[in-house]
Amino acid sequence: MRQILALIVFVAVAACEPVVVVQGPQQPGGAAQPPAGADRTDAETRAIASRAARQFVSVVETVEPVAEQECRRVSSRRNCDFQIVVDDRPNQLPNAFQTVDRSGRPILAFNLALILSVQNEDELAFIMGHEASHHILAHLERMQENAAVGATILSGIAAMTGANAEGVRSAEQLGAAVGARTYSKDFELEADRLGTVITARAGYNPVRGAAFFARIPDPGNRFLGTHPPNAARTEIVRRTAAGL
């Protein structure tokens, strides 16, 4: 069942973080936007918002059933009834993420800045496929397990070396943070790979969709960074698409 709701409260999320998107030349088929800083009339603003909304609904209606089908193919025991939500709070950086509600239903969340920042349906479809893949591949659960292991190990070491209660708590928090980040880059590449498959099966061009990476800051290959280099992500999309 497809639903698009306004998101009020955010809970634990998988991996993805807000990003600054640099607007480039508009590509055909996208939600046309004047250059950043350009003056817009009220009519132009309404037209941009209307096109972006129609594009978002169209992509949701096309991609969600494919993601649901892929979810059931990978794991028949997972809850694959995706709920699509929109965070309509103003003045936020573009962001999309995957989480689950209290009943375990998977949620794919997008804010308005992200919806407006994509240059075409392929980019939006790829982002949606990527976020759905985090749930299909159980990344949130795996990240929580890694955090729990890291917290246990580091707090145990702190206790063995004579740290007081506050020191043990600090070590536990640090261990959880380190544990959660341990495989986050691998998770992103896994989601890019499966997201490419979902995007293509939904009828969109994943390579064109991955052009979104060219307009966000490159995280490089930082130690304990959460995201892999943009070039690595683009390459895995190209290789996966070529093999379909």
N, C-alpha and C positions, 0 to 999 in steps of 0.2 A: 504494500500500500504506500503511495507516495504522498508525502505531506511536506509543506513548506511553512514553517512557523517562525515567529520572532523569538529569538533566544534571549531569555531574561537573565539566567544565572549560568555561569561557566563552572564545570566541575573538572576532575582530572582529565588531562588531554594527552594525546599521543604526539610527541615529537615536534611538530611544526611550530614555528615562531613567527611573530609579525616581521614583515620585511618592508624596506623602502623600495618602491618600484619607480624606475626611471622611465617616463613615457617616451617612446620613440615614434617614428612615422606610423600613421594608421595603416593597418593592413586591410585588404578587402574582406568584407563579411563581418567586420568587428563592430563594436559599439563606438562609433566615431566620437572622438573627443578633441576639442581645441587644444593647442599646446598649453602646458602648465603655465599658469599666470595670466592666460588670455582672459579678457573680459567677456562675460557671457550675459546675454539677456535672459530674462526669466523664461521666455519661450524656448531658447536654446537649452537651458538647464533642464526644463521639463522634457524636451525631446530626447536628450542624452539619457536621462533617468528612465524614460519609457522604453527606449531601445535596449538598455542594459537589463531592465526587468524582463522584457520579452525573451531576450537571449538566455537569461538565467533559467527561466521556466522551461524553455525549449530544451536546454541541455539537461536539466534535471529529469525531465520526462523521458529523455532518450537514454541517458547514462545509467540512471538508477536501476532499471530492470536488468540491464546487463551486469552491473555490479552484484545485484542480488543473485542472479543466476550463477555467476562465478563463485560467489560466496558459498552457495549450496553445493557446487561441484567440489570445492576444496574441502569443505567440512560440513557434513549434513547435520551436525549437532550444534553448530553456531547459530545464534540469532541473526538472521540475514535480512530482517525487516528494517532497512535503513530509513531513518527519519532525517530530512533535510531541514536545517534551521538557518535563519538569517539574524545576525546581530546588527540591529539598526542604530546602535549608538554612534553619534557623530565624532569626527576628529580622531579617528583611530588609524593606525598603519594597516595596510592590507594584510589580511590573515585568513587562513582556513585551517581547520584541524578536525581530528576525529576523537570522539569520546563515547561513553555509554551512559545511559540514564540508570536510575536505581534498579530497574528491572532487568538491566543487561541489554536493552535495545540499543543498537549502534546509532550514533548521531554524527552527521557530517555538518559542520558549522562553517559558515562563510560570513564575513562582514561586508558591509556596503562598499568599503574602500577597495576590497579585493574584487568584488563584482564589477566595479567601475574601472578597475585598472587593467583587466584583460583586454587584449586587442582583437580577439576573435573567439568564435565558439570552440575552436580546437584547443586553445589555451585553457579555457574554463573546463572543458571536458577532461583534459589531462589532469588538471588539479583535482577535479572531482574523483577521477579514477584512482589517483594517487592516494587521496585521503581514505577512500573506501578500502584500498589495499591494506592500509594499516590495520583495519579491523579484521579483514579476511585472514591476514597473516598473524593475527594475535599479538601485534606489537605492543599494545598497551599492557597486556598481561605479562609479556616477557620483560618489559621494562620495569614493571613493578616487582617481579621476581628478582631481577638483577639488583634493584635498589635494596630489597630486603636482605639479599646476600651481602652486599657491600656494607650495609648498616651493621649487620651481625658481626662480620669479620673485624671491621675497624673499631667498633665499640668493645669487642672482646679483647683486642690487642691493647686498647687504652686501659681497660680494667686490669689486665695482667701486668701492665707496667706501672700500676699504682695511681692512675688518674683518679681524681675525686669524681663525685656524681655529675658535676657540671661538665667536667672534661670528658666523661664517658658520653654524655648527651651530645656534646659538640662533635665528638668522633662519630657517633651514630648518624648525625645529620650529614656530616661530610661523606661518610661511607655510602649513604643512600644516594647522595648527589653523584658521586663517582660511579657507583654501580649503575644508576639509571642512564648514564652517558656512555657506558662501556661499549655497547654495540649500536648506538643510535645512528652512526653513519651507515652501518650495514643495513639497518632497518630502512633508512631512507632509500638506499639503492634497491633493496628488495621491493619497496613500494613503487619506485619508479618503473621497475621491470614489469610488475603485474599491472600497474596503472597504464602502461603502454598497451598491454593486451586488452584491457577493458576499453580503453579509448578507441582502439582500432575496431574492436568488435561492435562498438556502438556507432561506427560509421564516421568517426572523426580521424584526423591526421595527427598521430601522437608526436611525430617529429616537429611538425609545425607548432603543436601545442607546447613542446618543450622549449620553444624559443623564449618562453616566459623567463627562463633562467638567465637569458642575456640581459635582462633589465633589472635584476636584483643583485645586491652586493655578493661578491664571491667570498665564501667563508674560508677559502684556501683549505689547508690540511692541518688545522690546529689540533694540538694534543687535547683530548677530551672535548673537542668541538662537537656540536650536535649534528651538523650537516656536512656532507662531503663536498669537495670542490665542484663548482658548476660544470666544469668540463667533463668530469667523471660521470655526472648525472646525464649530461647530454649524450655522451658516448654510449651509455647503457641503453638509453632510449633508442638510439639509432641502430645498435646491434640487435636489440629485441625486435624492433619493427622490421628489420631486414630479414629476420628469421621467421616471421609470421607467414 
